[in-house]
Amino acid sequence: MTATTLLPSRSAGTLWQGSSVPAQLLILTGRSIRAHLAHRRAMVLSMLQPVFMLLLSQVFGNIVDRGHLPARVGYLDYLLPALLVTTGIGPAVASGIGLVRDMDNGAVARLRTLPIHVPLLLIARSLADLLRTAVQLVILLVVAVVVLDADPAGGPLGLLAALLLTCAVVWAMTWIFLALAAWLRNAESMQSAGYLVTFPLMFASSAFVPADRLPGWLQLLARLNPLSYAMDANRALALDLPLGTRVWAALGTSVLVAVVGSAAAVRAFRRPVA
């Protein structure tokens, strides 16, 4: 009597289409997180970057006219909500550079041979980088409050709300840099483009001084700058100022940036490698 081995049968014309979208997203996000953790020295240095950003409060704190700030608000408390946003821009640029490197070393090409949804590669990277950004922002707040005695009027709840709003804004901005990376496909060009985009976003804004204290042409740029909406909303939350429509304006501009950036990123990412 001969033994027969029964193999799973598949009906004609059916092929395995891969795991579910949530499972793919979880696996790809985990891969991106492990890639960050594998470079421990770079990870430690990136975690320390927010601390150096706080030096700006010590440099400018003694020369800024307190009469231009909200009543009974110190410069550190005024600057801290904006630093949350400006700190998050660095990891957003790094997200684009990391995508270029994955495209250069063949990691993206290997992943695209698998039955996965291509846009999930970009979404997973953005989520992994958002997690890293959130850790950096928490370190920034802890150092500001514990070491430098920051004491915003909004208290812990106000700072938490500003942190969550910043994460939403930074995640939206990440798509702009992923789109640039997918179009440029060159690390050096991506770094140059990152600087060209980052500096106007940071300095042509209400980050370091109130927008109405800027020169006229800079005021116009600051009011068009999507980060100014986020900084103003963060200050209202952290300093317990009237909110008005600031939070909605910040979220609305972020949604617009995310939609445009993600559409451009996915379209560029689908282009065949030259």
N, C-alpha and C positions, 0 to 999 in steps of 0.2 A: 504494500500500500504506500503510495507516494504522498508526501505532505506537500501541500500547496500553500504558498504565501499570498495572502490577499492584500493587494495594494489599494489605497484609497482611489476610487475611480472619480474621474472628472468628466462631465459631459462635454461633448464636442463644442468647441468654440468658446469655452469659458476659461479665463485666465485669472490668476490671483491678482487682485487690484491693490494689494497692500492693506495695511491696517487702517483703522478709522482716523479721521482728521484730528480729534483730540489726542489720540495715542501718538500720532506722528509729531504733533506739536510738542507734546511732553518730552518725547525722546530727543528731538532736535534741540529743544531748549536746554535739556540736561547736557547734551553734547557741548553746546556753547558755554555753559557754566563751567564744565570740567576743563575746557580749553583755557578759560580765565584762571582757574585755580592751579593749572599745571605750571604757570609762570609766576611762582610765588614772589620773587623779588619785584617784578613789575606790579604785581597786585598790591604789595605793601606800599610801594612808592605812590601808586594811584590813590590809595587810601589816605595818604598824608597830604596830598595836594590841597584838599579843602582847608587844612590848617594854615597853609601859606596864604590862602586867599584872605584869611582873617587879618593878616598883617596890613591889608589896605585900610582897615578901620583905625589902626594905630598910626599909619602914615598920614592919612587925611583928617583924622579926628581933631587934631589941634589947629588946623588951618581953615576948616569949614566954618562959615558964619552960622552960629546956632539960631540966629533969627530967621534963617531960611528953612529951618526944620519945623515939623509940628511941635506944638507947645509941650514942654516937659519931656521931650524925646531926645536921648543922647544919640551921638552919631553911630555907635555900634548897633544900637537897637534899630536905627533907621536903615543901616546898610545891610544887616543880617538877612531880612527877607529877600532883598535883591541878590545877595550872594548865593542863596539857594538856587536861583535861576542861572546865574552866570557860571556857577560851579557845574551845573548839569550839562552845559554846552560842551565842555571838554570831553566827557564820555560819549556824547552824541557824535562828535567828530571822530573819536577813536572807533566807534562802531563802523563808520564808513571805511576807515583804514583797515580794520580787521576783515571786512568783507572783501576788499581788494586782495589782501594777502591770501585769503581762502580761495579766491579765484585763481591766483597765481600759482599756488602750490598744488593745485589739482583736487583739493578737498571738495569744492563745489561740483566739479565735473564728475567725481565719483558718486556723490550723493544724487546727482541728477540722473544717473543710470538706474536708480532704484524707482519703484512705483510709488513715488511721493508727490504731493502737490507742491509745485515749485514755489509759489508764494510763501509757503510755510517756512522755507529756509530763511526768508527775510524776517518774517514775523518772529520766529524763534530767536534770531540774533537780536532783534530789537527788545524782546522781553528779557533775555539774559543780560543785556547791557543796562536795561532799566533796573534790574535787581542790583547790579553793581553800583549804579548811580544812587539808588536809595540808601545803600550802606554808606556811601561817601557823604550824603547829606545828613544822615544821622550823626556821623562823626563830627561834621561841621557844627551841628547844633549843640552837641555835648560839650565840645571844646569851648564854644562861645559862651555857653551858660555856666559851665563849671569852672573854667579857667579864667575867662575874661569878664565874668559877672554880668553877662547880658541879661536883661530883665524886661522883655517887651511886655506892654500892658495887657496884651491878649492872653498871656500865660501859656501853660503847656497845651491847652486845647487850640489856642490860636496858632501856635507853632506847628502842631500836628496838622491842622487844616492847611496851613501854608505848605507844609511838606507834601501832602497828598496832591495839592494843586500843582506844585512844581513837578511832581512825577508825571502827571498828565501832560503838562506842557513840554517837558523834556522828551517824553516818548513821541509826541507829535513832531518835534524838531528832529529827532533821530531819523525820521523818514526822509527829510531833505538831504541829509548827508548819505544815507543809503542810496538815494537816487543819484547823487553826484558820483558815488563810488561805482555804481552799476554802469553809468555812462562813461566815466573816465577810464576805469579799469587800470589805473596806474597809481602806485602808492605816493610817488613824489608829486604828481599832479593833484592827488586828493589832499595831501597835506597843504599845498599852496592854496587850493580852493577853500579848504577849511579855515585857514587864516583870513582869507579875503572875506569870507562870510561872517566869521566869528567876531572880528574886531568891530565892524559897524554895529552888529547886534548888541555887543556889550557896551560900547562907549556912546553910541548914538541912541541913548535910552535914558530912562530915569533912574538908572542903577546907583550912581554915585552922588548926584545932586538932583534936586527937583527939576523937572523938565522946564518949568517956567524960568529957571535961572540960566538956561542954555542960550547961545546965540540963536537968532531967528531961524536960520536955515537948519540948525541942528534940532530946534524944537519941532520943525516939520517932520524931520526924519524920525525923531523919537516918538511922535504920535502915530507914525506909520509902522513903527517897529512892533511886531507881535509880542516881543518879550516885555515891552513897556507895560502892556496890559497885564501880563502875569506878575510883574514886579509891583504894580500899583495894587493889584488884588491881594498879593501876599502881604504888603504893608498894612492894608486895611484889616486883614485877618490877624496878623501878628501884633499890631499896635492898637487893636480894638478901635479902629476908626470906622466911620459910616461906610457900609459896603456899597450901597447903591446897586449899580449893575456891573460892578467891576469884575466879580467872579464870573458872571455870565459872559462878559466880554472876553475874558481870558480863555474860558472854555470854548467859546464860539470860534475865536481865531485859531485856537489849537486844533479844533475839528477840521476847519478849512485847510490848515497847513498839513494835517495828517492825510486828508483825502487826496489833495493834490500831490503830496510827496509820495504816498504809497502807490498811487496810480503810475507816476513817472518811474518809480523804482522797479515795480513789477514789469513794466513795459521794457525798460532798459535791461533788466536782468534776463528776460527771455531772449534777448538777441543772441545769435550764435557767436561763439568766440572767433575773432578774426584770425 
